[in-house]
Amino acid sequence: MADSSFDIVSKIDRQEVDNALNQTVKEVGHRFDFKGTGASIAWSGQKDIEIKANSEERANAVLDVFKEKLIKRGLSLKVLDAGEPKLSGKEYRLMVGLKEGIDQEHAKKISKIVRDEGPKGVKAQIQGEELRVSSKKKDDLQEVIALLKSKDLDIALQFTNYR
C-alpha cells in the first residue's frame, strides 16, 4: 500500500486580501473619526500595502480596521508584517508586508516538531517553500495536523493535497 501524504504550505488568497483592502478603503472614507485626517490605504507593489495618515494613531487605527476586515474574511493575521509608522513630510506612512511561503528556518522547525512530537513512522520532507508529510496511516497524518494547529508558529499554515 502506498503512503498517504499532505502538503504544508503558507499561501495568501490575494483576492480575499484585496477584498479586505477595498472594504477598509470604504470604511475609512465613511467613518467620522477618519474625516480630515488624510487617512488612506492602498497597494504598494505586489506584496506591500501602504497606509497614510496625518498622525501615528490614525495610521494604526487604519491598520486595525484592515486587520478586522481580514479576520472577517477568514484570513490569519500572521500573514501581515507591519512596520512602525514613519513620518514622511507632513504625513505618517506605515508599510505592511504580506508574508507568503515557508522559509528554510520555519521549514526545519516544523520538520523537527513532526519528527520529535509526531507519531512514529511519519516523514516530513522540505520541498522549496512547502513541506510534504507522509505516513502509512492516515490517522497519523491527522494527528500531525492537530499537533501543528496546536503549536503557536508565527506563520500561517494551510494543509493541502491530503491523499
C-alpha positions as CSV (number, residue, x, y, z in Angstrom):
1,M,0.0,0.0,0.0
2,A,1.3,3.5,-0.9
3,D,2.0,6.1,1.7
4,S,-0.6,8.8,2.4
5,S,0.6,12.3,2.4
6,F,-0.3,16.0,2.6
7,D,1.5,19.3,2.0
8,I,2.0,22.1,4.5
9,V,2.0,25.5,2.7
10,S,1.8,29.1,3.6
11,K,-0.2,30.9,0.9
12,I,-2.2,34.1,0.8
13,D,-5.5,34.3,-1.0
14,R,-4.8,37.6,-2.9
15,Q,-8.4,38.1,-3.8
16,E,-9.5,37.9,-0.2
17,V,-6.8,40.4,0.8
18,D,-7.8,42.7,-2.0
19,N,-11.5,42.4,-0.9
20,A,-10.5,43.3,2.7
21,L,-8.4,46.2,1.5
22,N,-11.3,47.5,-0.6
23,Q,-13.7,47.2,2.4
24,T,-11.2,49.1,4.5
25,V,-10.9,51.9,1.9
26,K,-14.7,52.2,2.0
27,E,-14.9,52.3,5.8
28,V,-12.1,54.8,6.1
29,G,-13.8,57.0,3.6
30,H,-17.2,56.9,5.5
31,R,-16.2,56.9,9.2
32,F,-16.5,60.2,11.0
33,D,-13.3,59.7,13.1
34,F,-11.2,59.5,9.8
35,K,-12.7,62.7,8.2
36,G,-10.0,65.3,7.6
37,T,-7.1,63.1,8.7
38,G,-5.9,62.2,5.2
39,A,-6.1,58.5,6.1
40,S,-5.8,56.1,3.2
41,I,-4.7,52.6,2.5
42,A,-3.6,51.2,-0.9
43,W,-1.5,48.5,-2.6
44,S,2.2,49.5,-3.0
45,G,3.6,46.9,-5.3
46,Q,2.8,43.2,-5.4
47,K,3.1,42.2,-1.7
48,D,3.1,45.5,0.2
49,I,0.3,47.7,1.5
50,E,0.8,51.4,2.3
51,I,-1.2,53.2,4.9
52,K,-1.0,57.0,5.1
53,A,-2.5,59.4,7.8
54,N,-1.7,62.7,9.4
55,S,-0.9,61.1,12.8
56,E,0.6,57.9,14.1
57,E,-2.6,57.0,15.9
58,R,-4.7,57.4,12.8
59,A,-2.3,55.2,10.8
60,N,-2.5,52.5,13.4
61,A,-6.3,52.8,13.5
62,V,-6.5,52.2,9.7
63,L,-4.3,49.1,10.3
64,D,-6.7,47.9,13.0
65,V,-9.7,48.3,10.6
66,F,-7.7,46.4,7.9
67,K,-7.0,43.6,10.4
68,E,-10.6,43.4,11.4
69,K,-11.6,43.0,7.7
70,L,-9.0,40.3,7.2
71,I,-10.4,38.3,10.2
72,K,-13.9,38.6,8.9
73,R,-12.8,37.2,5.6
74,G,-11.2,34.2,7.4
75,L,-7.5,35.2,6.9
76,S,-4.8,34.8,9.5
77,L,-3.2,37.9,10.8
78,K,0.1,36.0,10.7
79,V,0.4,36.9,7.0
80,L,0.9,40.6,8.0
81,D,4.4,42.0,8.6
82,A,3.5,45.6,9.8
83,G,6.3,48.1,10.4
84,E,6.1,51.2,12.6
85,P,4.5,54.4,11.2
86,K,7.3,56.7,9.9
87,L,7.0,60.5,9.5
88,S,7.4,61.4,5.8
89,G,6.9,65.1,5.2
90,K,3.6,66.1,6.9
91,E,2.1,62.6,7.0
92,Y,2.8,59.2,8.6
93,R,3.4,56.2,6.4
94,L,3.0,52.6,7.6
95,M,4.2,49.8,5.3
96,V,2.6,46.4,5.7
97,G,4.2,43.5,4.0
98,L,2.5,40.2,3.3
99,K,4.4,37.0,4.2
100,E,3.9,34.1,1.9
101,G,5.8,30.8,1.7
102,I,7.6,28.8,4.4
103,D,11.3,29.9,4.7
104,Q,14.0,27.3,5.4
105,E,14.2,28.2,9.1
106,H,10.5,27.6,9.7
107,A,10.5,24.5,7.5
108,K,13.3,23.0,9.6
109,K,11.4,24.0,12.8
110,I,8.1,22.4,11.6
111,S,10.0,19.3,10.4
112,K,11.7,18.9,13.8
113,I,8.3,19.2,15.6
114,V,6.9,16.5,13.3
115,R,9.9,14.2,14.0
116,D,10.1,14.8,17.7
117,E,6.5,15.1,18.8
118,G,4.6,13.4,16.0
119,P,3.7,9.7,15.7
120,K,6.4,7.2,14.8
121,G,6.8,6.5,11.0
122,V,5.8,10.0,9.9
123,K,8.3,11.6,7.5
124,A,8.5,15.3,6.7
125,Q,10.4,16.5,3.6
126,I,11.2,20.1,2.7
127,Q,10.3,20.9,-0.9
128,G,11.2,24.5,-1.6
129,E,8.6,26.7,0.2
130,E,6.4,23.8,1.4
131,L,6.7,20.6,3.3
132,R,5.4,17.2,2.4
133,V,4.4,15.0,5.3
134,S,3.9,11.3,4.6
135,S,2.9,8.2,6.6
136,K,1.5,4.7,6.0
137,K,-1.5,5.6,8.3
138,K,-4.0,8.4,7.6
139,D,-4.7,8.7,11.3
140,D,-1.1,9.6,11.9
141,L,-1.4,12.4,9.4
142,Q,-4.5,13.8,11.1
143,E,-2.5,13.7,14.4
144,V,0.3,15.7,12.8
145,I,-2.2,18.3,11.5
146,A,-3.8,18.6,15.0
147,L,-0.3,18.9,16.5
148,L,0.8,21.7,14.2
149,K,-2.5,23.6,14.7
150,S,-1.9,23.5,18.5
151,K,1.6,25.0,18.1
152,D,2.0,28.7,18.1
153,L,4.1,29.2,15.0
154,D,4.5,32.8,13.7
155,I,3.4,31.9,10.1
156,A,0.0,31.0,8.7
157,L,-0.2,27.3,7.7
158,Q,-2.6,25.6,5.3
159,F,-2.8,21.8,4.8
160,T,-3.3,20.8,1.1
161,N,-3.2,17.7,-1.2
162,Y,-4.4,15.4,1.5
163,R,-4.4,11.9,0.0
